[in-house]
Amino acid sequence: MYGFVYDATVSLAAARPSASRSDTVLETVRRYWGYDSLRPLQAEAIDAGLDRRDSLVVLPTGGGKSLCYQTPPVLANRTDIVVSPLISLMKDQVDALTSCGYPAAALHGGLGDNERRQIWSAAVAGRYRVLFVAPERVLTPWFLTLAERLDVQAFAIDEAHCISQWGHDFRPEYRRLATLKDHFPNASIHAYTATATPRVRQDIIEQLGLRDAQVLVGRFDRPNLVYRVLPRGNLDQQVLETIRRHAHEAVIVYCISRADTERLAAALREKGIKAAPYHAGLAPAQRTKTQEAFAKEQIDVVVATVAFGMGIDRSNVRCVIHAAMPKSIEHYQQETGRAGRDGLEAECVLLYAPGDYRRWETIFTKSAEEAGGTPELLQSQLGILQEMQRFCAGSVCRHRTLSGYFGQTYEADSCGACDVCLDERADLHDAAEVGRLALACVQGLGAAFGVSHVIDVLRGAKVEKVERFGHKSLPEYGALKQHGKPVLRDLLFQLVDQGYLTRSDGDRPVVRLTPAAQSVLLRREEVSLKQPLATPAAPAAAAADLWEGVDRGLFEHLRGLRRSIAEERGVPAFIVFGDATLRDLALQRPASLDALRKVRGVGEQKLADLGTRFLDAIRQYSQA
């Protein structure tokens, strides 16, 4: 028994913190971060930290995980250790905290000896409430000595899914964290992640040796994100059209290979888009330059591989584009989760083609051979990949599908925020005949062929396998040649989702008819199929509502001031103020420091530090 599993829709079974503690927590959150309320499960996570009870906290990206481990040490007047995987992420978090007046520092390989000694001395003197450190450094003799001198009472493990081989981003260096309990038996450990299936959650608990852990699982659904999945056609044009819907806003484009990122970034620059590539093959200095330019709003678009990931703490990314199918739903959830971290509307567009599955399959197989991975692990990866392919080809609400994958029920009939629920997938005009022909083709082939072969036959492809098995003689050969491969793959998976076809497990899945298919083949029943519209509709009405009453001209004016301040101080623009705060400023137009104090995201330190400049900017804009 590891404690209660909480959910935003379930009444809490555990006792809530006392009123006095709740008031103190809110006072602290207001003082440093300018928030008057907590998000779901933050109070429970903070309570576990204050009580020094082991915990596993799973909250979606943008759900406020960092606040959960930053609040307890400042209230308890102690120094907590936060294990964080990337130097860039640590730096951004320290910059954000110090801008709020919160005492924090990071120890990492990028520091000089002098800086490291200064931080050590300040830490021993008790000047920090949070000290960030990389997983490979936390168990070195040098750092263990420091932690013992600090009498560390709590460790927070960020991106904790990295410890599980069943997760989407397994990192061997995280496995060593299992010995933390041996070194610090009286310290509590708090694991934090945004994406973890039930299997991964259980593995995290076991690997870290959590005892009587409080397990807090928030809603995986991100209602402010609009999901769109489209068959890939003219990639450059599709990406360009999507970016132009978010002119002068932050966009991340994910590709599979390094070469893809460089080619696409160059194509976008030719069209006047401020874009740069990012992948592990670039020199560290170039990667840092691109990441900093994106954070400081000097470029609008980063075209990247998955290497551009955890270090991205920018809150106002308005669009994430996948130029190809990602390798798992966990990756998709985490990568799209980098959009709209501020809670404002954002768009996620996935462009896929049948060949994406084979590309990832080849990468997984080669990687397993080189690393000596077990067949079981490879089959697990391929199974996860097939789930991703099903998501791409499915015609069920995207929000519902993602929630279901992570073991949660989506209650609403329609999300109003995906291509399916926004009716951006029109009825196929000849659906009944197309469905019948597709099923008849599967029947004629027998039970030994996969989706790709069915498509080749329906399109009349002149390929060796079709010739070898004599399938050119089937009546359905070439019967649907007017449809492209992505469309036919989409339609076939719709037939799977509707229960007319089944698809076997394994690395070479085949499709078979179900008993329900006979009614369609005998023309007693007609199927309903959808196809994506060529151009997505305008953003959802709910997104437009978030701008209601906001002076967009003033918002852009304040963005300019934010950018100037960020350049002066050498920090990312979002650390000055997030977009949500700028929108609130452009809505309320505060004219005094007292009025400014009521704006969400304006804490005491930022009020004293930046208040006068932003009030002057609002006054100047209004007069002009």
Protein Blocks (a to p, Z undefined) as FASTA:
>chain_A
ZZjaddfkbccfbdcddfklmmmmmmmmmmmnopabdcehklmmmmmmmnopacddddde
hilmmmmmmmmmmmnopadddddfbfklmmmmmmmmmmnopacddddfkbcfklmmmmmm
mmmnopafbdcddfklmmgmklmmmmmmnopabdcdehkllmpmkbmbdcfklmmmmmmm
mmmmmbccddddfbdcfklmmmmmmmnopahiacddddfbdfkbccdddddfbfklmmmm
mmmmmghiacddddfblmlmmmmmmmmmmnopacddddfkbcfklmmmmmmmmmnopafb
dcddfklmmlpcbfkbcbdcdfbdcfbfklmmmmmmmgoklopacdddddddfklmmmmm
mmmmmmmmmnopafklmmmmmmmmmmmmmmmmpccdfklmmmmmnopacfbfblolafkl
nopaccdfklmmmmmmmmmmmmmnojmbcfklmmmmmnopacfklmmnopmmpmkgoklm
mpcfklmmmmmmmmmmnopaccdedjkdcddddfklmmmmnopaccddddddfbdcdddf
klmmmmgoiafklmmmmmmmmmmmmmmnopafklmpcfklmmmmmmnopabfklmmmpgh
iafklmmmmmmmmmmmmmmmmmZZ
